[in-house]
Amino acid sequence: MGKKQMISVERLKELLTYEPSTGVFTWNPVVRKSRAKAYSPAGSLTAYGYIQIKIDQRKLFAHRLAWLFVTGKWPIGEIDHINRNRTDNRFCNLREVSKKQNHENRSRPNGVGVRFEADRQKWLARIKHNQRTINLGRFDSEEEAIAARLRAEVEIFTHSEVCKR
């Protein structure tokens, strides 16, 4: 466990309340040296789009704190936002993954995994998973290929039926 993770679940729950269905942390009304008001949302947005909360002079990511709050343990690996929205810290949107798995679910610009095959006059959609490239088919339009790619991403990377979007 790294230095930034030395806060205990007991200390976390003393200072904050977490609502798993919304992913929002709020400050508890405890005596501490802080400008934060009781029951106000905790955290601020980082330059990289994550929510970070300062506790005991340490800046900690809200998604990792959510994992600690619910499971009682610090994640061993990385915490992935399944829907790729870095501010969506609902517990059903979080999963503990390896660095490789997290990399597979990173955000991509539109069209990545989709390319035009000039010789066939078709759009090819494919996705990489577990070091395998999976061909999703050839399509008449770029939009159809992107839609197929997005459907495959949801099927491969979504793990929970609890989180209905």
Secondary structure, DSSP 8 states (H G I E B T S, - for coil): --GGG---HHHHHHHEEEETTTTEEEE-S---S-S--TTSB--EE-TTS-EEEEETTEEEEHHHHHHHHHHSS--SSEEEETTS-TT---GGGEEEE-HHHHHHT----TTTTEEEETTTTEEEEEEEETTEEEEEEEESSHHHHHHHHHHHHHHHH---SS---
